[in-house]
């Protein structure tokens, strides 16, 4: 069901091999998922995407790894990306997300979607206190 053909031997390209090796090292697994295989058709896109994913998702930052995965799930649901919902739900579970947290996350996503649609449909003006340039 892909829109492009999977490259038979993507690692014959040294740039692809380098990214795949880095993914294996960072994730401590030999598994390279379909997303990275799909991006292997364009080594430049593969390199830049992996670099950004590694910088934001695999490097310590202000957000803890579980929070990052849960945000990724929420955005993936909002963008209707089934692949990313599955991938990041698995990653969140590996980082300790419980069934109760997952259920609550889905409830928050659902609530946000509903209230976002209501605010958009009603064209509710933004309160000045919510505007960083507005009055406090």
N, C-alpha and C positions, 0 to 999 in steps of 0.2 A: 504494500500500500504506500510505498515511498514515491516521491515525485522525481527522484533521481536513482540511477543504478548505483549500487554499492561498488566501490573500487575493489577489485579482486585481491590485490596485494598492496594496500595503501602504504605499508611500511617500507616499500621499495624506494619511496621518496625519503631522503634523509631528514627533511624538515618534519614530515609527518612522524617518522620514527622517533625523532627527538621529543616531540610533544607527547606521543604515546608513552615513551619511556618515563617522561616526567610525571605523567598521570599515574602510571604504575607505581612510581616511587612515592609520590605524595599520598596516594590512597592505600599504599601497601597491599596491592592486589594485582593480579595479571589481567583482570577483567577491564576491557575497554568497551563502554556501552555504545549503543547504536547512534547516539547523538554525535559523539566524537568521530565515529566512522563516517557518518554523513558529511561532517565538515571536512573530512580528509580530501574531498574533491577540490578544495581550495586551501592549500597550505597556509597562505597568508591569513585567511579568515580563521582557520584552525588555530594558528599561533596567537592571533590577537584575542580571540575568544577565550582560549585557555589562560592566557596571561591575566585577563580581567577576572575570570572565575577564580583563579588561584589567589589573586590579590585580595579579592573581597570575601570569598567563601572559605579559603583554606589557610588564610593568614590571620593571626590574632588581631582583632580590631576592638572597637568600643562595644560592639554587640557580641554576645556569646554565640557559639555555633548553632545551638538549638533555636535561638531566636531568629537567626538568619534563615534557617531552613523553614521555620514557620512563616516568616514573611514571604519567602519564595513560594511556599504553597499558596498563600493568599493571593499573591499576584498571578500565579499560574491559573488559579481558579477564575480570577477576574478576566484573564486573557483567554480562557477556554483552552489551555494547553494541556491536554490529557497526558502527554509524555512527561512534562515537567511536574504535573501533580503527582504522578506515580513515582518518578525519580526522587523528588524532594520529600515526599511522604516517607519513602523507604529510608532516606538519609536522616530525616528527623527522628524516625523510630530508632535508628542506629545510634543517635545522639541522646536517646532517653525519653522521647516523647511518649507519653502514656495514651491509652485509649481515651481516657477522660479529657486529657489536653487536646487530643485530636477532635473529639466531639465538640468541645468548647470553641476551638479554633473555627470549625465549620459553622457553628452558630454565630460567631462574631462576623465571619465573612458574609453570611447570609443577611445578617442585620445591616451591615455596612452597605451591601448592595441595595437593599430595600430603601434605607434612608437616603442613600446617594441618589437613587432614582426619584424619590419624592422631592428632595431639595432641587434637583435639576428640573424636574417637571414643573415645580412651582416657582422656579427661578427666585429662590429665597436670597435676598441680599446678604452679603457677608457682614457680620457685626464688626464694627470698628475695633473692638477689643481683641478680635481674632486676627486682625491684620497687623503684621509686624511694623508697618508704617503708620498704623492708625493710633487712635488715642488709647491710653491704658486706663 
